[in-house]
Amino acid sequence: MTKLNQAAFSDLREIMEEEFSPLLELYIKDSDSRIEELTLYLEAADYESLRQTVHSFKGASSNICAVELSQQAQKIEDAAKEQRIEGLSAAIDALKTEYLSVREELMADIKK
């Protein structure tokens, strides 16, 4: 099952042409580090850095048509902003799991 909005993803591929694979590679590189930073910020109780990082991740995920991932990130951003820490660790774990599925799909697309 795809984790991406396929119609929008196809449109993005068409628009970006030869820059499409480099865009996906950059997203993966940036997201790999951002996703790990979330746990570090949570452990340090640095909710503002957590909010900023997940906000950037949310926007980037939306840009590559990962709608569910972006929506999950929005929920974490809202919780961090309000410092609602109950359930935040589980939400970050779920986000990581969703990201790994998206990442796998993007890597397969890059290799085409």
N, C-alpha and C positions, 0 to 999 in steps of 0.2 A: 504494500500500500504506500502510495506516495505521500510524502510529507510537505510537498510544495504545491502551490497553486499552479497547475500545469499550463493553463492558458496564459497566465501572466508570465510564467517562466519562459515559455516559448516566445512570447512577445519580447521579453528582455533579451533573449538570445539573438533574435532577429535585429533588434536595435543596436546591440553592442558589437555584433559581428565578431571580428577577430579579437576584440578586447573582452569577450565573454569569459573564456577560461581564466585569464589573468584576474578578472574580477572575482570569480569564485575562489581562486587560490588565495587572494588577499583576504577575502571574507574568512576563510578557514584559518589562515595564519593569525589574524587578529582575534577571531573568536576563540581559538584554542587557549590563548593567554587570558582573555577576558573571563571565560567560563571558570578558570582556575582561581582568578582573583576574587570572584564572588565569595567563595568559601573562606578565603583569607580575611576579607573584609568583615564577614559575618563573625568569624572567630575573634577578631579584634574589636568587635562592636563598633566598627566604623561605618555607620549606616549611610552617611552622606557619600562616601566613596563607593559603597555598594550601590546606592541609587544611581550615581553618575555612570558607573560601569555598566549596570544592567540597562540603563537608558540608551547608551551607545549601542549595546548589543541588540536591543529591541529594534532600533532604527535600521541597523545593518541587516538584521534578519528579515525585516519587512521589505527592504530593498531587494533581497534575493528571493522574495515570494514565499518565505517560510512563515505563513500566517499564524499557525498554531503556536509556533515557537515565539513569535513576536507577542502574541496574546499572553502567553505564560510569563514572559519577561515583564510585560506591563503590570501584571498582578504583583510580581516581586518588587518592581519599582514603587508601586503604591504602598506596599507594606513597609518597605525601607523608609520611604518618605515619612510615614506616620509612626515609624519605629515599632511596628507590630511584629514582634519577634517570634511569637508563637506560630509554629508551622513554617517558619521561613527556611529553616534548614531542609525540611522535606520538600518544599517548593523548589529550592535550588537544586536538590538532587533530581527532581523530576525534570527540571529544565535541562540539566546535564544529559539525562537520558534521551530527551527529545532532540537535543542538539546532536548527539552522536548519531541518531538516525538520519537527521538532515545532512550531517557531515558525510555519512556513508553514501547517501544519494548524490550529493554534489561531487564526491570523488569519482563515483561511477560515471557521472556525466562528463567530467574533465577527461577521463580516459577514453571516451568515445572517439 
